[in-house]
Amino acid sequence: MSISLKLLEVTQEPLIGRNTPGTEDNRWGMEGGLVLKEGDTVHLFTTEVFAPPKFDNTRLAHWKSADGVQFERVGTVIDRNTPSAEELHSDLPWTPYPIFNEEEDRWNLFYTGYQGRHQEETRKKTKPRDWGTPIIRAFSTTPGREGIGGPYAIEDCAFHGGSASDEWEGNGSAVSFFPFKAGDKWLAFFGCNQFDTRQNVTFIPGLAGSDVLSGPWTRLTHRNPVCMDDRFVENPVVHALGDDDFITFYDGETVHGIAYATSKGGEIWSKEQVLWLESPPTPWAWWLRTPLGMIPREQGGYWLYYTAFDYADFDPEDPTEKPFYHRGFGTVGRIGIEIEKTDG
């Protein structure tokens, strides 16, 4: 069985852009996260890079939509002021993934708990353990699926790098964490990077496993690393396609294409494939960044959502614009796709 994507359409206007209500205090827009449909409502959880210093001020936001096109900002679910245990304090929350936990009857929100550089002394005091960057798990205080909007309370460190890392993981483990159900167990992609310079960087994920979503999680050392591409696989999100088939979408640094890979069972993954779009697909999506997941499309197939940089109003002489790999405003768009399965 082989799986491939067919492009059906490209939404020509940004769903969330510079002038969308709710972005008034958001300077650099969105990057990464997850779109999912719960009942009749489409939900987006995303990182907002909202104020200078550029990567020292982020928050995790919740947006929702009745039609998947017109989004309204519901509010901030996690920011640097969210109460937590000292060792789980995060000045730079990043990459939120809400997953419903049947055992707890609550939504679990997994996100990366970076520490801001300007908090160097605080970081030394509040992170006594050699954790690297922790993956933090929060839970919805309202039980049931209707609790998706929160509020969310920080629960524990679900996964971490540092002294727990395998040798191949490099100095960036763990930088994302996406759990998915595979049969009667849970698997999760965790992101790693080996970062010497921006021109010499490798982003490769690994897999972890657990009997339950809340953990504990154990690295699948015998499967790792998972090299869909041998240099750049960032922020993979996974969807089940039935018959034990899975597809993952991720940032493959393809600029004008969507990178993806497939699996039977969730542990062994194919080599990278790319669905190429126009160059660029729209003026506001100059650089396609991170796929946000997919939901069913009314006319058949799926809507695949993504964040992209528009490169507009970008002044390379402005020191607040650094680092340049987040360039312009992070918009949210979508494309219509069909997933084709063929024997062979």
VOVEX-39049 format. One record per residue (C-alpha): residue number from 0; residue in one letter; x, z, y. Coordinates in Angstrom, 2 decimals. Layout:
<rs>
NUM/A/X/Z/Y
...
</rs>
This chain:
<rs>
0/M/0.00/0.00/0.00
1/S/1.35/-0.96/3.42
2/I/-0.09/0.10/6.77
3/S/0.23/-1.78/10.05
4/L/-1.36/-1.74/13.51
5/K/-3.23/-4.49/15.34
6/L/-3.69/-4.34/19.12
7/L/-7.31/-4.73/20.19
8/E/-7.21/-3.99/23.92
9/V/-5.33/-2.20/26.70
10/T/-7.19/-0.07/29.23
11/Q/-6.21/-1.56/32.58
12/E/-6.65/1.49/34.82
13/P/-5.04/4.91/34.33
14/L/-7.36/7.51/32.87
15/I/-5.38/10.17/34.72
16/G/-3.08/9.04/37.52
17/R/-1.75/10.00/40.93
18/N/-5.14/9.98/42.62
19/T/-7.26/11.52/39.88
20/P/-9.11/14.66/41.01
21/G/-7.30/17.62/39.51
22/T/-3.80/16.27/40.16
23/E/-3.59/17.25/43.85
24/D/-0.88/19.87/43.25
25/N/0.78/18.02/40.38
26/R/3.86/16.20/41.69
27/W/5.24/14.53/38.57
28/G/2.19/14.25/36.33
29/M/1.81/14.62/32.58
30/E/4.08/14.32/29.59
31/G/3.19/14.77/25.93
32/G/0.50/16.82/24.22
33/L/-2.56/15.95/22.17
34/V/-5.94/14.24/22.53
35/L/-8.69/15.13/20.05
36/K/-12.46/14.80/19.83
37/E/-14.51/17.91/19.12
38/G/-18.22/17.24/18.85
39/D/-19.13/14.85/21.65
40/T/-16.25/15.89/23.91
41/V/-12.76/14.41/24.15
42/H/-10.12/17.05/24.91
43/L/-6.60/16.53/26.27
44/F/-3.95/19.26/26.16
45/T/-0.81/18.23/28.03
46/T/2.31/19.39/29.86
47/E/2.08/19.14/33.65
48/V/5.41/18.85/35.49
49/F/3.82/20.07/38.66
50/A/6.38/21.38/41.18
51/P/10.07/21.42/42.05
52/P/12.56/22.25/40.66
53/K/11.45/19.39/38.47
54/F/11.89/20.89/35.02
55/D/11.68/24.52/36.06
56/N/7.95/24.42/36.78
57/T/5.66/23.32/33.98
58/R/2.26/24.45/32.74
59/L/-0.02/23.56/29.86
60/A/-3.33/22.11/31.03
61/H/-6.69/21.38/29.41
62/W/-8.66/18.28/30.46
63/K/-11.94/17.08/28.97
64/S/-14.13/13.97/29.02
65/A/-17.60/13.01/27.82
66/D/-16.71/9.34/27.32
67/G/-12.93/9.39/26.76
68/V/-12.37/7.60/30.09
69/Q/-13.37/9.88/32.97
70/F/-11.46/13.14/32.62
71/E/-11.87/16.39/34.51
72/R/-9.32/19.17/34.62
73/V/-10.71/22.33/33.02
74/G/-7.78/24.57/33.86
75/T/-4.36/25.91/32.94
76/V/-4.17/27.47/29.47
77/I/-0.53/28.63/29.46
78/D/1.97/29.04/32.29
79/R/4.98/31.19/33.12
80/N/2.68/34.09/34.02
81/T/0.76/34.18/30.73
82/P/1.14/37.71/29.34
83/S/3.31/37.93/26.24
84/A/5.87/40.03/24.48
85/E/9.19/39.95/26.30
86/E/10.97/38.02/23.57
87/L/8.26/35.30/23.73
88/H/8.31/34.90/27.50
89/S/8.54/31.24/28.52
90/D/9.26/29.91/32.00
91/L/8.87/26.34/30.81
92/P/5.99/25.91/28.34
93/W/5.97/22.40/26.90
94/T/4.22/20.10/24.40
95/P/0.92/21.82/23.46
96/Y/-0.74/21.05/20.11
97/P/-4.11/22.72/19.38
98/I/-4.91/22.94/15.64
99/F/-7.99/24.68/14.21
100/N/-7.13/27.52/11.83
101/E/-9.90/27.85/9.24
102/E/-8.52/31.15/7.87
103/E/-8.63/32.78/11.31
104/D/-11.70/30.81/12.51
105/R/-9.82/30.19/15.74
106/W/-7.85/27.47/17.44
107/N/-4.09/27.90/17.28
108/L/-2.03/26.43/20.10
109/F/1.59/25.64/19.21
110/Y/3.99/24.92/22.06
111/T/7.69/24.95/22.94
112/G/8.86/28.02/24.87
113/Y/11.74/26.78/27.01
114/Q/13.50/29.10/29.43
115/G/14.05/27.93/33.02
116/R/17.66/27.55/34.12
117/H/16.96/29.56/37.27
118/Q/15.99/32.50/35.03
119/E/19.40/32.73/33.39
120/E/19.76/36.50/33.79
121/T/16.17/37.14/32.73
122/R/16.68/34.98/29.67
123/K/19.66/37.06/28.58
124/K/17.57/40.21/28.81
125/T/14.36/38.99/27.21
126/K/15.75/36.92/24.32
127/P/17.98/39.31/22.40
128/R/17.66/37.39/19.14
129/D/19.51/34.21/18.33
130/W/16.34/32.15/18.25
131/G/17.33/29.02/20.12
132/T/14.13/27.69/21.67
133/P/11.11/29.39/20.07
134/I/7.96/27.59/19.01
135/I/5.19/29.90/20.23
136/R/1.77/30.26/18.60
137/A/-1.20/31.32/20.70
138/F/-4.80/31.71/19.53
139/S/-8.19/31.22/21.15
140/T/-9.78/34.56/21.95
141/T/-13.22/33.00/21.41
142/P/-13.80/32.48/17.66
143/G/-15.12/29.25/16.16
144/R/-14.54/25.64/17.06
145/E/-16.28/26.14/20.40
146/G/-13.29/28.25/21.47
147/I/-11.07/25.19/21.95
148/G/-10.96/25.66/25.72
149/G/-9.54/29.16/25.43
150/P/-8.58/31.49/26.87
151/Y/-5.49/31.64/24.65
152/A/-3.51/34.77/23.84
153/I/0.12/34.52/22.75
154/E/0.47/35.75/19.16
155/D/3.96/35.20/17.73
156/C/7.02/33.01/17.27
157/A/5.91/30.49/14.67
158/F/9.26/28.76/14.23
159/H/12.67/28.70/15.87
160/G/16.13/27.22/15.82
161/G/19.29/29.14/16.57
162/S/20.64/31.02/13.57
163/A/17.79/29.72/11.39
164/S/18.80/26.07/11.90
165/D/20.32/23.79/9.32
166/E/23.63/22.25/10.35
167/W/22.25/18.76/11.13
168/E/19.75/20.07/13.70
169/G/22.18/20.21/16.61
170/N/21.86/22.22/19.80
171/G/18.22/21.43/20.56
172/S/16.35/22.89/17.59
173/A/13.44/23.37/17.79
174/V/11.93/21.31/20.62
175/S/8.45/20.44/19.30
176/F/6.22/21.50/16.41
177/F/3.23/19.57/15.05
178/P/1.41/21.01/11.97
179/F/-0.81/18.89/9.72
180/K/-2.71/19.56/6.49
181/A/-1.43/17.74/3.39
182/G/-3.45/18.53/0.29
183/D/-3.61/22.28/-0.20
184/K/-0.56/23.01/1.98
185/W/0.54/22.67/5.57
186/L/3.45/20.56/6.76
187/A/4.90/20.33/10.26
188/F/7.30/18.04/12.07
189/F/9.75/20.00/14.18
190/G/11.88/18.22/16.77
191/C/15.66/18.50/17.06
192/N/18.21/16.94/19.36
193/Q/21.95/16.58/19.50
194/F/22.48/16.26/23.23
195/D/25.97/15.53/24.57
196/T/24.95/13.37/27.53
197/R/21.76/11.41/28.26
198/Q/23.64/8.31/27.09
199/N/24.73/10.08/23.91
200/V/21.69/11.85/22.54
201/T/19.98/11.85/19.16
202/F/16.39/13.03/18.63
203/I/15.59/13.38/14.92
204/P/12.81/15.54/13.40
205/G/12.66/17.66/10.28
206/L/9.82/18.97/8.15
207/A/8.71/22.54/7.55
208/G/6.07/23.82/5.15
209/S/3.69/26.74/4.81
210/D/0.77/27.83/2.64
211/V/-1.24/28.73/5.75
212/L/-1.23/27.52/9.35
213/S/-0.22/30.90/10.74
214/G/2.97/30.84/8.64
215/P/5.55/31.88/7.71
216/W/7.08/28.40/7.92
217/T/10.07/27.31/5.83
218/R/12.31/24.31/6.46
219/L/12.10/21.59/3.80
220/T/15.87/21.35/3.65
221/H/15.78/18.95/0.69
222/R/13.77/16.44/2.79
223/N/15.52/16.82/6.12
224/P/16.32/15.16/8.41
225/V/13.41/12.66/8.45
226/C/14.94/9.46/9.79
227/M/12.16/7.01/10.62
228/D/14.75/5.83/13.14
229/D/18.38/6.94/13.05
230/R/18.60/7.81/16.76
231/F/15.33/8.56/18.58
232/V/12.14/10.10/17.17
233/E/10.55/12.53/19.65
234/N/7.28/14.47/19.59
235/P/5.65/12.99/16.45
236/V/1.89/13.57/16.03
237/V/0.27/12.96/12.64
238/H/-3.13/11.68/11.48
239/A/-4.53/11.59/7.94
240/L/-5.89/8.17/6.92
241/G/-7.53/9.18/3.63
242/D/-6.24/8.62/0.08
243/D/-3.26/10.88/0.85
244/D/-2.03/8.40/3.48
245/F/-0.65/9.54/6.83
246/I/0.49/7.88/10.04
247/T/2.69/9.38/12.75
248/F/3.03/8.12/16.31
249/Y/5.98/9.20/18.44
250/D/8.21/8.36/21.37
251/G/10.72/5.96/19.88
252/E/12.26/5.06/23.27
253/T/10.69/1.62/22.77
254/V/9.70/1.41/26.51
255/H/6.95/-1.22/26.04
256/G/5.83/-0.44/22.51
257/I/4.28/2.27/20.34
258/A/6.56/3.54/17.57
259/Y/5.01/4.70/14.31
260/A/5.74/5.38/10.63
261/T/3.62/5.99/7.54
262/S/3.69/8.24/4.50
263/K/2.06/8.80/1.13
264/G/1.73/12.56/0.80
265/G/3.30/13.58/4.10
266/E/6.86/14.34/2.97
267/I/8.53/10.94/2.52
268/W/8.18/8.63/5.53
269/S/8.68/4.91/6.06
270/K/11.11/3.36/8.46
271/E/9.95/2.89/12.04
272/Q/7.55/0.11/12.96
273/V/6.59/-0.85/16.52
274/L/3.38/-2.18/18.01
275/W/4.70/-4.17/20.94
276/L/2.67/-4.51/24.14
277/E/3.17/-6.56/27.27
278/S/6.19/-5.75/29.40
279/P/4.88/-3.50/30.93
280/P/1.29/-3.30/29.64
281/T/0.06/-2.28/33.12
282/P/1.87/-1.59/36.43
283/W/1.17/2.15/36.14
284/A/2.62/2.34/32.60
285/W/6.09/0.96/33.25
286/W/7.66/3.16/30.57
287/L/5.51/4.23/27.62
288/R/6.47/7.79/26.84
289/T/4.63/9.93/24.29
290/P/1.63/9.04/22.10
291/L/-1.07/11.71/22.37
292/G/-2.97/10.93/19.18
293/M/-6.06/8.87/18.41
294/I/-9.83/9.19/18.18
295/P/-12.45/6.78/16.76
296/R/-13.34/3.77/18.94
297/E/-17.03/3.01/19.40
298/Q/-16.60/-0.71/18.58
299/G/-14.45/0.00/15.53
300/G/-10.82/1.00/15.12
301/Y/-9.30/3.75/17.23
302/W/-8.34/4.67/20.76
303/L/-4.68/5.69/20.92
304/Y/-3.83/7.74/24.00
305/Y/-0.38/8.05/25.54
306/T/1.57/9.25/28.57
307/A/3.68/6.80/30.57
308/F/5.82/6.82/33.71
309/D/4.68/4.61/36.59
310/Y/8.09/4.51/38.37
311/A/6.17/4.27/41.69
312/D/7.43/6.02/44.84
313/F/10.64/6.88/43.03
314/D/13.59/7.57/45.32
315/P/16.89/7.86/43.39
316/E/18.50/9.42/46.48
317/D/16.09/12.36/46.40
318/P/17.82/15.22/44.53
319/T/14.46/16.70/43.50
320/E/13.80/13.58/41.40
321/K/16.51/14.48/38.91
322/P/16.58/14.27/35.92
323/F/15.81/10.55/36.16
324/Y/14.50/10.16/32.61
325/H/11.17/11.51/33.92
326/R/10.74/8.84/36.57
327/G/7.77/8.58/38.88
328/F/4.39/10.05/37.90
329/G/3.39/10.70/34.28
330/T/0.07/8.93/33.78
331/V/-2.37/8.97/30.85
332/G/-3.67/5.70/29.35
333/R/-5.05/4.36/26.11
334/I/-5.06/1.27/23.92
335/G/-7.52/0.11/21.26
336/I/-5.94/-0.36/17.84
337/E/-6.98/-1.28/14.33
338/I/-5.17/0.22/11.34
339/E/-4.80/-2.33/8.57
340/K/-4.08/-1.37/4.96
341/T/-2.87/-4.00/2.52
342/D/-1.76/-3.82/-1.10
343/G/1.90/-4.31/-1.81
</rs>
